[in-house]
Structure formats: structure tokens, C-alpha cells
Amino acid sequence: MWSSDEGRKLVENHPVLAHPFLARIDGDRATRADAIRWALQDRHVSRAFPVELATLVTLFPEPEQRMPLVENLWEEHGSGDVAASHVKLLDALLVSVGVTDLDAAPTPGTRAFLDVPATLGTLARLGAFCYANEYLALLEFPRLEDCFRRLFPDPDLRYFASNAEADEGHTELIEDLIASECRTERDVAEVIAGAEAALDARCAFYDALLA
């Protein structure tokens, strides 16, 4: 019923990956301010991410359903090492490039992206989480990592390395859960709709970085 290829192709063909901000990051027009602006805004996403994951855990009654989400949540927190949690690694990246004030206010685009999950039903929320967070990061983050490496003399890139190590496995775990929960074409359509809504909102996230 559910094909992970369908979800992945949705991301790969979505306009977000051709967004002008990411095109700027890819080229020699990128500035240090661009990279820092992204990281300060994605810090809000990184902090909200485990909260959304914990919320998803509560939406599934059976331990078998919860297990991939719980495993993901544990690894998101550094598998018990708080200093290795993704939130802390992003903070370390910012500090390593000279940022002293980490508390930038979220832009309207960041808020729009963070607000999407609460508007969705369970399967749509799962689709948004899987494809507009876990899988999307596999395609966004290498480009951003390259940008930080080019622009700064000694950036702490562990945030990107940790995500690269985890996100493929996390995507597959959530895809397995989606496959087990999709019993009708309507279920499939709900997953796709949730992913599309969150990917569109990620465009708004990047729009605000250019504003």
C-alpha cells in the first residue's frame, strides 16, 4: 500500500531543494551572515524536533508502534549523553563560528514551519515528520555543511555529522511505521498531504531567511 519511494520522490522533486536561499548557500555568494542566520533559525527547529517526536509517541497505543519513535527520540538526545544531543551540537556549531547570543527570535517563516504539525492528523503528522524533517535533512544538510566548511576556519561540524549518521536509519524506521499504518489509499493520501504541507512550510522558512 505505502511506497517509501513515493515519499522520497516527493521530497526530491519539491521546490524546497531548489530554493534561492539554498542556491545561494551552494554558490560563492553565500556569506557568513547567511550561514549564521540559517543556524540560529534552525536552532528553533532543532529544539522543537524532539518535542514533536515525543508527541508522536503519545499518538500510538501499542509498544510496537512506539518503538521506532522512542529509538529515534533516544538517539536525538545523544543516546543518553546530553552533550551529544543534536540541540547541543548545533549550539556548539554556533559558538565555534563566533556567535555569542544564541537566542534569536524566530522569523514568521520559522514559526510557520513549526506550526504545521499541530494542524495535521496522525498519519499526516507522521508524513511531515518523516519527509520534511528526517529525509529532507539528508538532502539539505550536506549543502549547509559544505557552506560552513568554506566560510569558517574551524567550525564544529559534529551537528551535521551526527545527523548524517542517524537520519537515514531514522527515515527507514519511520517509513516502516508508515507502511504498517497505511491500510487504505486514503491513509496514503493523508501521509502525502502532511509531507507536502510541511515541505511547503519549509519553503516559507527559507523565504524568511532571504527577507
Protein Blocks (a to p, Z undefined) as FASTA:
>chain_A
ZZfklmmmmmmmpmklmgfklmmmmmmmbcfklmmmmmmmmmmmmmmmmmmmmmmmmmpm
bfklmmmmmmmmmmmnonopaklpmklmmmmmmmmnopablcbccdfklmmmmmmmmmpc
fklmmmmmmmmmmmmmmmmmmmmmmmmmmmpmbdcfklmmmmmmmmmmmmmmmmmmmmmm
mmbfklmmmmmmmmmmmmmmmmmmmmmmmZZ
